[in-house]
Amino acid sequence: MTITPILQENNPEIARVIRTVLEEFGVNKPGTVYTDPTTDNLFELFESESKSAYWVVEIEGDIVGGAGIFPTKGLDSDCVELVKLYLLKEHRGKGIGKELMRMCIVEAENLCYEKIYLETLPELHNAIGLYQKMGFKKIDKPLGDSGHFACDLWMLKEI
């Protein structure tokens, strides 16, 4: 397994991973990253913002997951969003998601953020458990303007 910063050539594979996971949980709907046009161009999105980062997980030559941080429009300057944390089913439960989150938290600290925000859906219950183990707490309303209006569960972590 290797975890590396996203490359342009990874765009189609990570977009496929994200959409596969959302289909698996039945949340492949408008208002999520499923229909977000940036999902097909993650390298360009993260390349355009200096205070962001995105990593992909590769196993035996295949991209099987990824995660990143991004200063979503409308967030306070000391807050960054944990974005697009997805792993294919057969690679969950092995500590990969936890390692991706750890990398995101460390990078957020390196970039001088004080809080990490995320949006999710109740259907992604396994991820919610991981978020809670990593210190995220549920909050009552969304922060920022991600455009993901279908997400109705919001969490925040002080770092």
N, C-alpha and C positions, 0 to 999 in steps of 0.2 A: 504494500500500500504506500502511495505517496500522496502528499497534500501539497499543492503548489498554487501560486497565484494564477488566476484565470488567464488564458491566452485566447486570442481571437478564434483560433481553430477549435476551441472548446465550445463555442456558442451553440452549435446545433445539438451536441450531446447533452449539455447541461439543461438546455430548454426541454429536451425529450425527457430527462430525468424528472424535472419539476412537473411537467404535465402528466407523466405516468403516475407519480405519487398522488397528485390531486385527483386523477381518475380513480385510483385505488380506493380513496376515501369518499368518493362521490361528491367532491367539492370542485369539480371542473366547471365553473360557472363564471358569468360576468361579475366584475367587482373583486376578482382575485388575480393573482399573478398568472393564472391560466390564460386570461385574455389580455393581460398587460403587454403592450407592444415591446417594452424593454426586455421582456423575457427572452426574446430571440437575439438580443444584442447586448448581453451582459458585459462582455469585455469592453465595448465602447462606452457603456454607461459608467462603469467603474474607472475607466481610463480618463473620463472627462472630469472627475471629481477627485482632487488631491487628498481630501480627508476621508477616503473610503478605501475599502479593500474587499476582495472576493477570492475565495480559494475553491479549488475543485479537488475531489478525491478520485484518484485513479487506482484501479486494481486490475492487474493483468492486462493493461492496455485499454481498459474501458473506464470512462467517467461514470461513477456510481453515486455521486453526490456533490454537494457544495454548500457554502454559506458565506455571508459577508456582512459588512457594516456599511451604512450609507447615511449621510446627513440629509434626510428627507426634508423636503420643503415644509416650512412651518414649524419645525422643531426648534426649541431653544438652542443657542449656539453651543451649549455644554452637553447636548444630548444627540445621540446617534441611534439609528434604527438597525436592529439585527434583521437581516433580510435574506430571503430565499434559502433557508436552511432545509434541505431536502436530501434524503438518502433512499435509494432503492430498497425495497422490502428485505431482500436477502442479505443486506449489509447492516441492518439495524440490530441493536442489542449487543454490539461488539465494542462500544466505546468510541466509535467514529464520530457520532454526533456530538458527544461530550468534548472530544478533542477539537472539533470545529468551533464549538462555542467558546472553549478556552482560548483558542487563537483569536477569535473575534473580540473577546473581552480584553485580552492583552493588547491587541492593536488599538482598541478604543482608548485604553489608558495611555498608550504611546502617543496617540494623537490628541491627548489632553481633554478627552470627553470625561464627564463626571457621571453620566447616566446612559443606560442603554434601554431603548424602548422596542417593543415588538407588537405586531398584530397577528392574530391567528384565528382559527375557527374551532369550536368545541369538538368537531369531528376528528381533529388531529390530536386526540387525547394522549397518545404516547409522547408526542412532542411537548405537550403542556406539562406532563410529569417531569420531563427533562428540564424544562425551563425553571420549574419550581425548585428542583434539586440544585440548579445552578444559581439560585438566589433571586429569581424574578418573582415579583408580586403582582397579583391582579390589580388593575385600576378600573375606575368607573367609566371612563370615556376615552375616546381616541385622542392622540396627540399628533400634531402635524397634518399633512395632507398627502398621503400616499396614493390616493385615488382608489384604494381597495375597500370600497364601501360595503362589500359583503362580509368582511372580517368584523366580528362582533365580540371579540375577546382581546383585551389589551393588557399588556404587562410592562413593568418597569423594574430596572435594577440599578441601584446606586453602586458606583464603582470607586 
